[in-house]
């Protein structure tokens, strides 16, 4: 009787075990995260986010346009061409003192003379550097203080109408040109200023089509924010990089035409200031925008508020003063462009123009009008300002579509495959042990592990696709292996041993399980870090399943199997 009382006491205490309580709490949390629901209109729904192959939809592959190169040019010819093409008159370069060594402490300058009268504002608008201007014998003498790198960047940016970023390089300076330009086009362009693309030791040119890894990742992050900011009732749109030049985008549940329309809207955001007539000058790119607020309605107008970084605010103040917008704002409108298409244009308000004469303005509001269409424009402008500043232009190079019915079929088949694998495992386990006391907790543990994996996916908004489902099925198999190890150690002699021996054997079992789990995690880690497309989902699912099983489910199985086997003694 005393032994039976102890057994009863142990049976009653299973739910007081901290591991069992944690197990139950995580199951409940997984239920909340998955949130299964049924309505007459939508049928059975959950919070789970399904990928393209399970939901149907479209995929797009875009190419980042750009080139990385190393070029050289004649500084004097750069200044001559840029000044003459801008002011429309000839100049004579009289002195060039430009060092090829960017680290040199020597002062670099170029002096030129002309019959035309130059102002400091005209020189500043050229973007060639600081300058001093003097007038003598009816001729203007201008001394520009700059460097070869700055002059090359200014020339390429002006000629190609794009950003050019210098990249530190051991043998000189490489330049990332953030637009499409072929090797021949660039070589011909540099020839106009006495330059060329630098050659490698083997005679090939230092030129490659594409962008840097940093620019690719920046474009991916900005594009992701842009795409997921659209309020279309969509779940998160996943993006992944393919090499340095391509980005692959999955639009689950979206038709191909809509997907193309969404992707083609983001682009390179730029603010320009009108100078004379239809001409304009660059003010800033979207990366100088610090934050964007929610559109609001006041004073009879819809407004989109945004705030500039210090560099952007100073640039806008300088350009506004140099172009005369502070004195006559109606003649110098502020234009905003997305992929070279105008998305907003308006003059500075009189109060803003007056204030810019003294101080830069950091907080701005763009007004669009007072009607419903103006509200839509203000909301669209918010999106353009917040995430439209892609550092490079993109080109659509591939697309495809998965029919929704086919996606639904894949989803159904995935569920059937999972159930069949679980039934097959249950059959093998029963054939091995011939005890329902072992079969039931083993199958229940596997089901609970799958439920927890799905709960994790629902909680973090992780998108499930076919490789992820394969990972879940693999987790079931791995989990059963571990449970068999535990069971075999516990029933080493065909019956439940004493508590002391049980603890020794269960410790040995978990030693084997931890070693196997570590091996699996290490094997899958390269797929997660290196991101081989859809295989990343398979690897993450497997690793998550291993951690959930080893840290949560397997220990509880060990407790439950001991209690159930004690009842059969």
SVG drawing of the C-alpha trace seen along z (x, -y; Angstrom):
<svg xmlns="http://www.w3.org/2000/svg" viewBox="-21 -96 73 103">
<polyline fill="none" stroke="black" stroke-width="0.4" points="0.0,0.0 2.8,-2.4 4.3,-1.9 0.9,-2.4 0.5,-5.6 3.8,-6.9 2.9,-6.0 -0.4,-7.8 1.4,-10.9 3.8,-10.8 1.0,-10.5 -0.8,-13.4 2.3,-15.6 3.1,-15.4 1.4,-18.7 3.4,-20.3 6.6,-19.6 8.0,-22.9 8.9,-21.4 5.3,-20.1 3.9,-23.5 6.3,-25.3 5.3,-22.7 1.5,-23.5 2.1,-27.3 4.0,-27.1 1.2,-25.0 -1.3,-27.6 0.9,-30.4 1.3,-28.5 -2.5,-28.3 -2.8,-32.0 -0.1,-32.7 -1.7,-30.4 -5.2,-31.7 -7.3,-29.1 -10.8,-30.4 -13.8,-29.7 -16.3,-32.0 -19.0,-31.4 -17.5,-33.9 -13.8,-33.0 -14.0,-29.4 -11.1,-28.1 -8.4,-30.8 -5.2,-31.1 -2.5,-33.7 0.0,-31.5 1.7,-33.2 2.0,-30.9 4.6,-31.3 4.1,-31.5 4.1,-27.8 1.3,-27.2 -0.7,-30.3 -0.3,-30.9 0.8,-34.3 3.6,-35.8 7.4,-36.2 9.6,-38.8 13.4,-39.1 14.9,-42.5 18.4,-43.6 20.2,-46.4 21.7,-48.8 25.2,-50.1 28.9,-49.7 32.0,-49.6 35.1,-51.0 38.4,-52.8 38.9,-55.8 41.3,-58.6 40.9,-62.0 42.5,-65.4 41.3,-67.7 41.7,-70.8 39.6,-69.3 36.9,-68.3 36.6,-71.9 36.7,-73.3 33.9,-71.1 31.6,-71.4 32.0,-75.2 31.6,-75.8 28.6,-73.5 26.9,-75.2 27.5,-78.9 27.7,-78.7 30.9,-80.6 34.6,-79.5 37.1,-79.6 40.9,-79.3 42.5,-77.1 45.7,-78.9 47.0,-76.8 46.5,-73.2 47.9,-72.0 46.1,-68.7 47.9,-65.9 47.1,-62.3 47.7,-61.3 44.4,-61.7 46.2,-61.6 48.6,-64.4 48.5,-67.5 49.4,-69.7 46.6,-72.2 44.9,-71.3 43.5,-74.0 42.7,-74.9 42.6,-78.5 40.7,-79.6 39.8,-83.0 36.9,-84.1 35.4,-87.3 32.1,-86.5 31.3,-87.8 31.0,-84.9 29.3,-84.9 30.0,-82.7 26.5,-81.2 27.2,-80.1 30.4,-78.4 28.7,-76.7 26.0,-75.3 28.6,-73.5 29.5,-71.4 33.2,-71.6 34.4,-72.8 35.2,-76.1 36.4,-79.0 37.8,-82.5 36.7,-85.0 38.5,-88.2 38.0,-90.7 40.9,-92.2 41.3,-93.8 37.7,-92.9 38.4,-89.3 37.2,-87.1 39.7,-84.8 38.4,-81.9 40.5,-79.6 38.8,-76.3 40.0,-74.4 39.2,-70.7 40.7,-67.3 40.9,-64.9 38.5,-62.5 35.9,-65.3 36.2,-66.5 35.7,-63.0 32.7,-62.4 31.2,-65.7 31.8,-65.0 30.3,-61.5 27.4,-62.6 26.6,-65.5 27.1,-63.5 25.1,-60.4 22.6,-62.2 23.2,-59.8 25.0,-59.3 28.7,-58.3 30.2,-57.0 34.0,-56.6 35.2,-53.3 38.5,-53.0 40.9,-50.8 44.5,-49.7 45.7,-50.8 43.6,-54.0 39.9,-55.0 37.1,-52.9 33.8,-54.5 30.4,-53.0 28.2,-54.5 24.6,-54.0 23.0,-53.7 23.3,-51.5 26.4,-52.4 28.3,-50.0 32.1,-49.7 32.1,-51.3 29.8,-54.1 32.0,-54.9 35.2,-54.7 33.8,-57.1 32.6,-59.5 36.0,-59.6 37.7,-60.2 35.9,-63.6 37.9,-64.8 41.3,-63.2 40.7,-60.1 39.9,-56.4 39.1,-53.4 42.2,-52.2 43.7,-48.9 44.6,-45.9 48.0,-44.3 46.7,-41.8 45.4,-44.6 41.7,-44.2 39.8,-47.3 38.9,-47.8 35.2,-47.7 32.4,-45.4 28.7,-45.7 26.8,-45.7 26.9,-47.3 28.7,-46.7 27.3,-44.3 26.6,-47.3 24.5,-49.0 22.7,-45.7 21.8,-45.2 20.7,-48.9 18.5,-48.6 16.9,-45.4 16.2,-47.0 14.7,-50.1 12.7,-48.1 11.4,-45.8 10.2,-48.8 8.6,-50.3 6.7,-47.2 5.5,-46.3 4.3,-49.9 1.4,-49.5 -1.8,-48.9 -3.2,-46.2 -4.1,-43.7 -1.0,-41.7 1.2,-39.8 4.9,-40.6 6.5,-40.4 9.8,-38.5 12.8,-39.6 16.0,-37.7 19.2,-38.5 20.7,-36.4 24.4,-37.3 25.3,-41.0 23.0,-42.2 19.6,-40.5 16.7,-40.6 14.0,-38.0 10.5,-39.0 7.6,-36.7 4.1,-38.1 1.9,-35.4 -1.7,-35.7 -1.0,-38.5 -1.5,-38.3 1.4,-39.1 0.1,-42.4 -0.4,-43.8 3.0,-42.5 4.7,-44.3 2.7,-47.5 3.9,-47.4 7.5,-46.9 7.7,-49.4 6.5,-52.2 9.5,-52.3 12.6,-54.0 15.2,-56.7 13.7,-59.6 15.2,-63.1 14.3,-66.7 15.3,-69.4 15.0,-73.2 13.9,-75.0 16.5,-77.6 15.5,-79.2 12.6,-78.1 12.3,-74.3 15.8,-73.8 16.5,-72.5 19.3,-71.7 19.8,-68.8 19.1,-69.5 19.1,-66.1 18.3,-62.4 16.0,-60.4 18.7,-59.3 18.8,-62.9 15.3,-62.5 15.4,-61.6 11.7,-60.8 8.3,-61.0 5.0,-61.7 1.4,-60.7 -0.5,-62.9 -2.8,-65.4 -5.5,-67.9 -5.3,-71.5 -5.8,-75.0 -8.0,-73.5 -5.1,-71.4 -3.7,-67.9 -0.1,-67.9 2.7,-65.3 5.2,-66.2 8.8,-65.1 12.1,-66.0 15.5,-66.5 18.9,-65.5 21.4,-68.3 23.1,-67.7 19.8,-67.8 18.6,-70.9 21.8,-72.8 21.8,-71.7 18.2,-72.9 19.0,-76.3 22.1,-76.8 20.3,-75.9 17.3,-78.1 19.6,-81.1 21.8,-80.5 18.8,-80.0 16.9,-83.0 14.1,-81.0 14.3,-82.9 13.6,-86.2 11.1,-84.9 9.7,-81.5 7.0,-81.5 9.7,-81.4 11.7,-78.5 9.5,-75.6 10.6,-72.6 10.2,-69.4 10.2,-65.8 11.0,-62.9 10.7,-59.2 12.5,-57.3 12.8,-60.6 9.0,-61.0 7.6,-64.1 5.5,-63.1 5.2,-66.6 5.9,-70.2 5.2,-73.4 6.8,-76.7 8.2,-77.5 5.8,-79.2 6.6,-82.9 7.4,-82.3 9.7,-79.4 11.5,-81.4 12.0,-84.3 13.3,-82.0 15.8,-80.2 17.6,-83.5 18.8,-83.2 18.6,-79.5 18.2,-76.0 14.7,-74.4 14.6,-70.8 10.9,-70.2 8.8,-70.5 5.2,-69.9 4.3,-69.3 0.7,-70.4 -1.3,-68.6 -4.7,-70.3 -8.0,-70.0 -10.1,-67.3 -10.2,-63.5 -7.7,-63.1 -5.3,-65.4 -5.6,-63.1 -4.6,-60.1 -1.7,-62.2 -0.5,-63.0 -0.6,-59.4 1.4,-58.4 3.9,-61.1 4.4,-59.8 5.4,-56.4 7.7,-58.0 9.4,-60.1 9.7,-57.3 11.1,-54.5 11.4,-55.7 15.1,-56.6 16.5,-53.5 20.2,-54.1 20.1,-52.6 17.6,-52.1 16.2,-48.6 15.2,-46.6 12.7,-43.8 14.4,-40.8 12.2,-37.8 8.7,-37.0 6.4,-34.1 3.0,-33.1 1.8,-30.2 -2.0,-29.6 -3.9,-29.9 -5.6,-26.5 -2.2,-24.9 -1.0,-26.5 -4.1,-25.2 -3.4,-21.8 0.2,-21.9 -1.0,-23.0 -3.4,-20.1 -0.8,-17.6 1.7,-19.0 -0.8,-18.3 -1.5,-14.8 2.2,-14.1 2.7,-15.2 -0.1,-13.0 1.0,-10.0 4.6,-10.4 3.2,-10.6 1.0,-7.5 3.9,-5.6 6.1,-6.4 3.3,-5.4 2.9,-2.1 6.7,-1.4 6.7,-2.4 3.8,-0.2 5.4,2.8 8.5,2.2 7.0,1.9 3.5,3.3 2.4,0.9 -0.1,-1.9 1.4,-3.4 4.5,-4.2 2.8,-4.8 0.3,-7.5 2.7,-9.8 5.3,-9.4 2.7,-10.5 1.3,-13.2 4.7,-14.6 5.4,-14.8 2.1,-16.5 2.8,-19.0 6.2,-19.7 4.7,-20.5 2.1,-22.7 4.9,-24.6 6.8,-25.1 3.7,-26.5 3.1,-28.7 6.7,-30.1 6.0,-30.8 2.8,-32.6 4.4,-34.6 7.3,-35.9 5.4,-36.3 7.6,-33.7 6.4,-32.6 5.8,-28.9 6.7,-27.3 7.2,-23.8 10.9,-23.6 9.6,-24.7 7.0,-22.0 9.7,-19.5 11.7,-20.8 8.7,-20.2 8.4,-16.6 12.2,-16.2 11.7,-17.5 9.1,-14.8 11.5,-12.1 14.4,-13.5 12.1,-13.8 10.9,-10.2 14.5,-9.1 15.2,-11.0 12.1,-9.6 13.1,-6.0 16.5,-6.6 14.8,-7.7 12.4,-4.8 15.1,-2.2 17.3,-3.5 14.3,-3.5 13.2,0.0 16.8,1.4 15.8,4.6 12.2,4.7 10.7,3.0 10.9,-0.3 13.9,-0.4 14.3,-1.9 14.4,-5.7 18.2,-5.8 18.8,-3.6 16.1,-5.5 17.9,-8.8 21.2,-7.4 19.8,-6.0 17.7,-9.1 20.9,-11.2 22.7,-8.9 19.9,-9.2 19.9,-13.0 23.7,-13.0 23.2,-11.2 20.2,-13.5 22.2,-16.7 25.1,-15.5 22.8,-14.6 20.9,-17.9 24.3,-19.8 25.4,-18.0 22.1,-18.7 22.3,-22.4 25.9,-22.8 25.0,-21.0 22.1,-23.3 23.8,-26.6 25.6,-27.3 22.2,-27.2 20.8,-29.8 23.9,-32.1 24.6,-31.8 20.9,-31.8 20.6,-29.4 17.1,-30.5 14.3,-28.3 16.8,-26.0 17.1,-28.6 13.5,-28.0 14.2,-24.2 17.2,-24.8 15.5,-27.3 12.5,-24.9 14.7,-22.0 16.8,-24.0 13.7,-25.5 12.2,-22.0 15.4,-20.6 15.5,-23.3 11.8,-23.0 12.2,-19.2 15.4,-19.1 14.6,-21.9 10.9,-21.5 9.3,-18.4 11.8,-15.5 12.2,-16.2 8.4,-16.2 8.2,-12.9 10.7,-11.4 8.5,-12.4 5.3,-11.3 6.6,-7.9 7.9,-7.1 4.5,-7.9 2.5,-5.9 4.8,-2.9 4.6,-3.0 0.8,-2.6 1.3,0.6 3.7,2.2"/>
</svg>
